[in-house]
Amino acid sequence: MLVKNKVTSIEENFTKGKLLGEGSFGKVYICKHAGAHSDGTEYALKELEKDAHNSGWAAHFLKNELVIMKSLSHPNCVSLVDIFQNERTYFIV
């Protein structure tokens, strides 16, 4: 999988804010970098529970989404900042 950054908690890297929305596979929050490196920039944090992605098509969809997001670079498109995981959740910023 494309996720190489293992964390115990997303709060090690980002401060999670209010819930923006939720869907079938996860939730989306506002977040900012945590700690001294924070410049106040807001990002979207997508949390995806691994249990919901154990089926073949869901894992394939997630992998395709990450590959596409990683390859995009345009001022009018969202950019993939980072990807994290712990034992239960994928975090896409």
N, C-alpha and C positions, 0 to 999 in steps of 0.2 A: 504494500500500500504506500501511498505517497506521504503518509504521516510519519515523520521521524522524531518529532519533538514530544517526548513523554513527560507529563507533568502530573503531580498529585492534585493540583488545583489550578484553575485558570487565573486565580487571583495572584499567583506568583508573577504574572506578566501583565495582566489587564485588570482594571477595576470595572466590574459589571454594573451597569445602570439599569434604567427602567426597561420593562418588557415592551418591545415594539409589536410583536405578533407571534402567533404560533400556527403550526400546520400539522400535517399528518406525521411528519418525521422529526420535528423538533421545534425549538423556540429561537427567536431572534431578539437580542438585547442591544442597547447602546452600550459602548464601552470606551475606555481610554487606557493608554499605557499607564501602568502602575509605577510608582517610585520616582526617582530622580530624572528618568528619561522622558517623563510626561511633558508634552508641549501643549496639552489641552485639545489635541485633535480627537474628534469623535469617530468611532468606527462602528460597524455592525458586527456583532458576535453571534454566530449561528451555532447553537448547541444541538447535536444529533446523538440520540441514545444509540449505543451499539446494538442493543437487542432488536431495535427496529430495522437494522441493516444487515441482519444475518442471512436473509434470503438472497439467492443469487442475483436476482434482478436489482434489488436495492443496493447491494454492494457494487454492482456494475454501474448503476446510475451515479452513485456517490463518487466513484473513481473517475467517471467521465466528467462530472461537474468540476472536480478538482483539477483535472488536466486542462479543461477549457479555461477555467478561471486563472490558472497559473500562466497560461499563454497569452491572455489578454493584456494589452497595454494601450489604452486610449483614454483621453481626458473625459469622454462621455460615457465610459463604462466603469463599473466597480472593479477594484483591483484586489487581488488576493494578497493580504498582508502576511499572514502566518497561519499555520495549522498545528494544532496540539491534540493530544489525546491522553486520557487516563484509562483506567480499567473499564469504565462504564460509558464514557462519552467522547465524541469527537468535537473539537472546538475549531470553527473556521472564522477567521477575522478578515 
